[in-house]
């Protein structure tokens, strides 16, 4: 839907995507955890996030066992939002088995609007909404009170509870209500992208046959209530401590934000968790000046890099930046896999 090889037309036909990442790299997409999209398991369920990542790692190793010709190729993990938690856990599993077979030649992580350190990141909810004029001072104070309740609930249990997640969600719910029902994924557009064309296309019998979809998967959908409820346990836990370990293994990390993203993982929240990282380049990264990144002569965003970590802020883009600014994300992707600075 965002950066694959095709765009689905309204009549169900396909059109080659002009800015598909598959133009520059082999492109592997995995529906995960088991139970979402076309993926399945013996019981279509996992007990926790860590087990889900174990399953993903096994799936990835199986892929490389079946395609040994790709083992020597540089490998990059890319995702958005909750991938801020998924991908570092997967990367640590790959790093811990360096030297084993199959070889996975991991070179970098590319993550958009990353959900990494929820307790810290949600502190930015009130300031982002207020500074963008979405709420007034009184509502901002209400959001801050909700944040206090959120942190208290997170701190009660380890892993964090389903109740903690529900309490913390009240901040975004209040902001959405008071802003007039805006779509926080892109506060400038205010409307969500329509997934109907993709869902209808993937449920065509001829498409399912071409993709060798197991008959146990009755229908493709872009959301699983069962999986979402299972992941609520531990959703508010941080994985920020994994990022310094990944960087120490000489694996580059790029974190980007669409500046119009008003969700919990907005650019202000990213500033908070990045500044709190405990790693050798903490001071240098904090004092590195951002440069202006341009595409086609226009200001695309702002970037800074130190110690293998790059932070990018993208203009006129929201939570789904590859949809909002496909050319800019294509340029960002090309620079990252080529290990070249944006500016």
C-alpha positions as CSV (number, residue, x, y, z in Angstrom):
1,X,0.0,0.0,0.0
2,X,2.8,2.4,0.8
3,X,6.0,1.6,-1.1
4,X,5.5,-1.8,-2.9
5,X,5.8,-2.3,-6.6
6,X,2.2,-1.7,-7.6
7,X,-0.7,0.7,-7.1
8,X,-4.2,-0.7,-7.2
9,X,-6.6,1.2,-9.5
10,X,-10.3,1.7,-8.7
11,X,-11.2,-0.9,-11.3
12,X,-9.0,-3.5,-9.6
13,X,-6.1,-3.4,-12.2
14,X,-2.5,-2.7,-11.3
15,X,-0.3,0.2,-12.1
16,X,3.5,0.2,-11.5
17,X,4.4,2.4,-8.6
18,X,6.8,5.2,-9.7
19,X,8.6,5.4,-6.4
20,X,8.6,1.7,-5.3
21,X,11.5,0.7,-3.1
22,X,11.6,-2.6,-5.1
23,X,13.3,-0.6,-7.9
24,X,16.4,-0.5,-5.7
25,X,16.3,-3.6,-3.7
26,X,14.8,-7.1,-3.3
27,X,11.6,-6.4,-1.3
28,X,10.3,-8.8,1.3
29,X,7.1,-8.1,3.1
30,X,6.0,-10.3,6.1
31,X,2.5,-10.1,7.6
32,X,3.2,-10.4,11.3
33,X,2.5,-11.5,14.0
34,X,0.9,-14.8,13.0
35,X,-2.8,-14.1,12.8
36,X,-2.7,-10.8,10.8
37,X,-2.9,-10.4,7.0
38,X,-2.2,-13.7,5.3
39,X,0.1,-15.1,8.0
40,X,-0.9,-18.0,10.2
41,X,0.5,-20.4,12.7
42,X,-0.6,-23.7,14.3
43,X,-2.8,-21.9,16.8
44,X,-2.7,-18.4,15.2
45,X,-1.7,-16.9,18.6
46,X,1.3,-16.1,20.7
47,X,1.5,-15.5,24.4
48,X,3.5,-12.2,24.3
49,X,5.4,-9.8,22.2
50,X,8.7,-11.7,22.7
51,X,7.2,-14.9,21.5
52,X,5.8,-13.2,18.4
53,X,9.3,-11.9,17.6
54,X,10.7,-15.4,18.1
55,X,8.2,-16.6,15.5
56,X,9.2,-13.8,13.1
57,X,12.9,-14.6,13.5
58,X,12.2,-18.3,12.6
59,X,10.2,-17.2,9.6
60,X,13.1,-14.9,8.5
61,X,15.7,-17.7,8.9
62,X,13.5,-20.1,7.0
63,X,13.4,-17.6,4.1
64,X,17.2,-17.4,4.0
65,X,17.5,-21.1,4.2
66,X,15.3,-21.4,1.1
67,X,17.2,-18.6,-0.7
68,X,20.9,-19.0,0.2
69,X,21.9,-16.9,-2.8
70,X,20.7,-13.9,-0.8
71,X,22.8,-14.5,2.4
72,X,25.7,-12.4,1.3
73,X,23.5,-9.4,0.3
74,X,23.2,-6.5,2.7
75,X,19.9,-6.8,4.6
76,X,17.8,-3.9,6.0
77,X,14.8,-4.0,8.3
78,X,12.2,-1.3,7.6
79,X,8.9,-0.5,9.2
80,X,6.8,2.2,10.9
81,X,5.1,2.9,14.2
82,X,5.1,-0.3,16.3
83,X,8.0,-1.4,14.3
84,X,10.0,0.8,16.7
85,X,9.5,-2.1,19.1
86,X,9.4,-5.1,16.7
87,X,12.5,-4.4,14.7
88,X,15.1,-3.8,17.4
89,X,14.0,-7.1,19.1
90,X,14.4,-8.9,15.7
91,X,17.7,-7.2,15.2
92,X,19.0,-8.3,18.6
93,X,18.1,-11.9,17.7
94,X,20.0,-11.6,14.4
95,X,23.0,-10.1,16.1
96,X,23.1,-12.7,18.9
97,X,23.4,-15.5,16.3
98,X,26.1,-13.9,14.1
99,X,28.3,-16.6,12.7
100,X,25.5,-19.2,12.5
101,X,23.6,-20.3,9.4
102,X,21.8,-19.1,7.6
103,X,23.8,-15.8,7.5
104,X,21.7,-12.7,7.7
105,X,23.9,-9.8,6.7
106,X,22.0,-7.1,8.7
107,X,23.3,-3.6,7.9
108,X,20.6,-1.2,9.1
109,X,17.2,-0.3,10.5
110,X,14.9,2.2,8.9
111,X,11.9,3.1,11.1
112,X,9.2,5.8,10.7
113,X,7.4,7.5,13.6
114,X,8.8,4.8,15.9
115,X,6.9,3.6,19.0
116,X,9.9,2.8,21.3
117,X,9.6,4.2,24.8
118,X,5.9,4.8,25.4
119,X,6.2,6.1,29.0
120,X,8.5,8.8,27.9
121,X,7.0,9.5,24.4
122,X,3.4,10.1,25.6
123,X,4.7,13.0,27.6
124,X,4.8,14.9,24.3
125,X,1.0,14.4,23.6
126,X,-0.1,17.6,25.3
127,X,2.7,19.8,24.0
128,X,2.3,18.7,20.4
129,X,-1.4,19.2,20.3
130,X,-1.3,22.5,22.1
131,X,1.6,23.9,20.0
132,X,-0.2,23.0,16.8
133,X,-3.4,24.8,18.0
134,X,-5.4,21.6,18.2
135,X,-6.4,22.1,21.9
136,X,-6.5,25.0,24.3
137,X,-4.7,25.5,27.5
138,X,-7.4,23.9,29.6
139,X,-7.5,20.7,27.5
140,X,-3.7,20.6,27.6
141,X,-3.8,20.5,31.4
142,X,-6.4,17.7,31.2
143,X,-4.1,15.7,28.9
144,X,-1.2,16.3,31.3
145,X,-3.3,14.9,34.2
146,X,-4.1,11.9,32.0
147,X,-0.4,11.4,31.4
148,X,0.2,11.3,35.1
149,X,-2.5,8.6,35.5
150,X,-0.9,6.8,32.5
151,X,2.6,6.6,34.0
152,X,1.3,5.5,37.4
153,X,-0.6,2.6,35.7
154,X,2.5,1.6,33.6
155,X,4.6,1.5,36.7
156,X,2.3,-0.9,38.6
157,X,3.2,-4.1,36.7
158,X,5.9,-5.6,34.5
159,X,5.0,-6.2,31.8
160,X,2.6,-3.3,31.6
161,X,-1.0,-4.3,31.8
162,X,-3.9,-4.1,29.4
163,X,-5.4,-1.6,31.7
164,X,-2.3,0.6,31.5
165,X,-2.6,0.7,27.7
166,X,-6.3,1.6,27.9
167,X,-5.6,4.4,30.5
168,X,-2.8,5.8,28.3
169,X,-5.0,5.8,25.2
170,X,-7.3,8.3,26.8
171,X,-4.9,11.1,26.0
172,X,-5.2,10.6,22.3
173,X,-8.9,10.0,22.6
174,X,-9.4,13.4,24.3
175,X,-7.2,15.2,21.8
176,X,-9.1,13.7,18.9
177,X,-12.4,14.7,20.5
178,X,-11.4,18.2,21.3
179,X,-9.8,18.8,17.9
180,X,-13.0,18.0,16.1
181,X,-12.4,14.4,15.3
182,X,-9.2,15.0,13.3
183,X,-7.2,12.0,12.1
184,X,-4.0,12.2,14.2
185,X,-2.0,10.3,11.7
186,X,-2.0,13.5,9.6
187,X,-3.3,16.6,11.2
188,X,-3.0,18.6,8.0
189,X,-5.1,16.2,5.9
190,X,-7.5,15.2,8.7
191,X,-8.7,12.0,7.0
192,X,-7.5,8.4,7.0
193,X,-6.3,6.7,3.7
194,X,-8.8,4.2,2.3
195,X,-7.7,0.6,2.5
196,X,-10.7,-0.8,0.7
197,X,-9.0,-1.2,-2.7
198,X,-6.2,-3.2,-1.3
199,X,-8.4,-5.4,0.8
200,X,-10.8,-6.1,-2.1
201,X,-7.9,-6.9,-4.4
202,X,-6.2,-9.3,-2.0
203,X,-9.4,-11.2,-1.5
204,X,-9.9,-12.0,-5.2
205,X,-9.7,-15.7,-5.8
206,X,-7.2,-15.4,-8.6
207,X,-4.9,-13.2,-6.5
208,X,-5.1,-15.7,-3.6
209,X,-4.3,-18.5,-6.0
210,X,-1.3,-16.6,-7.5
211,X,0.0,-15.9,-4.0
212,X,-0.5,-19.5,-2.8
213,X,-2.6,-18.4,0.1
214,X,-3.5,-21.2,2.5
215,X,-7.2,-22.1,2.6
216,X,-7.1,-21.7,6.4
217,X,-7.0,-17.9,5.7
218,X,-10.6,-17.2,4.9
219,X,-10.3,-13.5,4.3
220,X,-7.5,-10.9,4.2
221,X,-8.1,-7.9,6.5
222,X,-5.8,-5.2,7.7
223,X,-6.7,-5.5,11.3
224,X,-7.0,-8.4,13.8
225,X,-8.8,-7.7,17.1
226,X,-7.5,-10.9,18.6
227,X,-3.8,-9.9,17.9
228,X,-4.3,-6.3,19.0
229,X,-5.8,-7.4,22.4
230,X,-2.9,-9.9,22.9
231,X,-0.3,-7.2,22.3
232,X,-1.9,-4.8,24.7
233,X,-0.1,-6.6,27.5
234,X,3.4,-5.1,27.4
235,X,2.5,-2.4,24.8
236,X,3.6,0.3,27.2
237,X,7.0,-1.2,27.9
238,X,10.1,0.4,26.5
239,X,12.7,-1.3,24.2
240,X,14.9,1.8,24.0
241,X,17.8,0.0,25.7
242,X,18.2,-2.2,22.6
243,X,19.1,0.6,20.3
244,X,22.6,1.3,21.8
245,X,23.3,-2.4,21.5
246,X,22.4,-2.4,17.8
247,X,24.5,0.7,17.1
248,X,27.4,-0.9,19.0
249,X,27.2,-3.8,16.6
250,X,27.9,-1.3,13.8
251,X,24.4,-1.5,12.4
252,X,23.1,1.9,11.3
253,X,19.7,3.2,12.5
254,X,17.6,5.8,10.8
255,X,14.5,7.2,12.6
256,X,12.2,9.5,10.6
257,X,9.1,11.4,11.5
258,X,6.4,13.1,9.4
259,X,6.0,16.6,10.9
260,X,2.2,16.4,10.6
261,X,2.0,13.1,12.6
262,X,0.0,13.9,15.8
263,X,0.0,10.4,17.2
264,X,1.9,9.3,20.3
265,X,5.0,8.8,18.1
266,X,5.1,12.4,16.8
267,X,8.4,14.1,16.2
268,X,8.4,15.7,19.7
269,X,8.1,12.3,21.3
270,X,11.0,11.0,19.1
271,X,13.2,13.9,20.4
272,X,12.4,12.7,24.0
273,X,13.4,9.1,23.6
274,X,16.4,9.8,21.4
275,X,17.8,12.3,23.9
276,X,17.4,9.8,26.7
277,X,19.4,7.0,25.0
278,X,22.4,5.9,27.0
279,X,25.2,5.4,24.5
280,X,28.7,6.7,23.8
281,X,27.5,9.3,21.2
282,X,24.8,10.8,23.4
283,X,26.4,14.2,23.9
284,X,27.7,14.4,20.3
285,X,24.3,13.5,18.8
286,X,22.5,16.0,21.0
287,X,24.8,18.8,19.8
288,X,24.9,17.9,16.2
289,X,23.2,20.5,14.0
290,X,20.5,19.5,11.6
291,X,21.1,20.1,7.9
292,X,18.4,21.0,5.3
293,X,17.5,18.0,3.0
294,X,16.2,18.9,-0.4
295,X,14.6,17.0,-3.2
296,X,13.9,18.5,-6.6
297,X,15.1,21.8,-5.3
298,X,12.5,21.9,-2.5
299,X,13.0,21.6,1.2
300,X,12.1,18.0,2.0
301,X,13.0,18.0,5.6
302,X,15.8,18.1,8.1
303,X,18.4,15.5,9.1
304,X,21.3,14.9,11.5
305,X,23.6,12.0,12.0
306,X,26.1,10.9,14.6
307,X,27.5,7.5,15.7
308,X,25.5,5.6,13.1
309,X,22.2,7.1,14.3
310,X,20.3,9.4,11.9
311,X,17.2,11.4,12.7
312,X,15.0,12.8,9.9
313,X,12.0,15.1,10.0
314,X,9.9,15.2,6.9
315,X,7.9,18.2,5.8
316,X,4.2,17.8,4.7
317,X,4.0,14.2,5.8
318,X,2.2,12.4,8.6
319,X,2.4,9.0,10.2
320,X,2.2,7.2,6.8
321,X,5.0,9.3,5.2
322,X,5.5,7.0,2.2
323,X,1.9,7.7,1.2
324,X,2.1,11.4,1.9
325,X,5.5,12.0,0.3
326,X,6.5,9.0,-1.8
327,X,9.3,10.8,-3.7
328,X,10.9,12.0,-0.5
329,X,10.8,8.6,1.1
330,X,12.2,7.0,-2.0
331,X,15.1,9.5,-1.9
332,X,15.6,8.8,1.9
333,X,15.6,5.0,1.3
334,X,18.1,5.3,-1.6
335,X,20.5,7.4,0.5
336,X,20.2,5.1,3.5
337,X,20.9,1.8,1.7
338,X,23.8,3.5,-0.1
339,X,25.2,4.8,3.2
340,X,25.2,8.4,1.9
341,X,24.1,11.5,3.9
342,X,20.9,13.2,2.9
343,X,22.5,16.6,3.2
